[in-house]
């Protein structure tokens, strides 16, 4: 297996359904924590940030 194969396997793993599930879980928890810390004051901003990041990670 060459270097290009390793790179392609890594890209495939990052764009897999499992990676999407994990990233969604982490982002949901981070958004919830941000909401609790700010007493809901920044809930809309936290949701916007979460959605922006989610669009760049995973396959959905």
Secondary structure, 3 states (H helix, E strand, C coil): CCHHHHHHHHHHHHCCHHHHHHHHHHHHHHHHHHHHHCCCCCHHHHHHHHHHHHHHCCCC
